[in-house]
Amino acid sequence: MQDQPIIPGQPPAAQITVSPDNPCPFLRGLVAGGYVDGHTVPLQKLCNTIEAASGERGAKEKVVGMETYMVAVGANGLSPLRLLKSATSGADLDELRNGPLDKHGAGSRILDATAHVHEDEIDRLATFGKDCKDPSGGTERGLTSQEITTFMAANIKRAGDQARWYYPMLMKGEWPVLLNIMGKGEGDERYLSVAEVRTLFVERRFPDRIVARLQHGP
Ligand code: HEM
């Protein structure tokens, strides 16, 4: 397939269109790449796909699946009826906006409420990082676990009174998990590449090594 021209904030033509009401960069990548449906996704399918993306095996893989389940089952609402619907039919990925996980601008603000990418917010993210040693050679701007923690705290502070007490808990399932899955390097040196974050948000595309995991399946 030929490469499609990328217009920032617009999907490449070959991609599957993603609803603006799906605010999660990771899920947007999964939908755009055709790994999961853009509307209702059975929780088992979602868990299996994220397990595959994580590259974990055995018990660690099961933990990723269980964590995904816990997040996804309540993502569309916490009423008993909605929890039952999510558990039996699946999560509605195009109806996550304004759901229990939506922090209403208390996150990175890279994606706005209409799912447009704000490049200046990616630049802001980069200011929290440093030049990191790429295991495959050279250096690039990235954020280690510690820098991600500082970034998240700054986001909460910026949100001021809008931030709810439980947002820091929600955040633990976002950037730190993205670092686990997409990070490069090991231990304290492990970092999230700003260039790869940009590609994920702007082009809804995963790095090749994650695509390989997804194609291989859980
Ligand atoms: C491994 C799996 C996942 C990763 C790595 C991930 C990562 C992220 C990241 C990095 C953000 C952006 C936060 C920001 O802009 O500050 C985010 C937001 C979000 N994620 Fe995910 N996510 C994952 C799974 C899920 C699942 C399973 C759901 C629900 C079905 C979900 C729903 C959301 C929602 C609703 C937001 C928007 C939060 C907001 O704007 O306040 N995510 N996620």
Residues whose N, C-alpha, C, O or C-beta is under 5 A from the ligand:
A	BS01	HEM	P23 C24 P25 F26 I50 T68 V71 A72 A75 A91 L96 L101 D102 K103 H104 G107 S108 R109 I110 G173 E174 W175 V177 L178
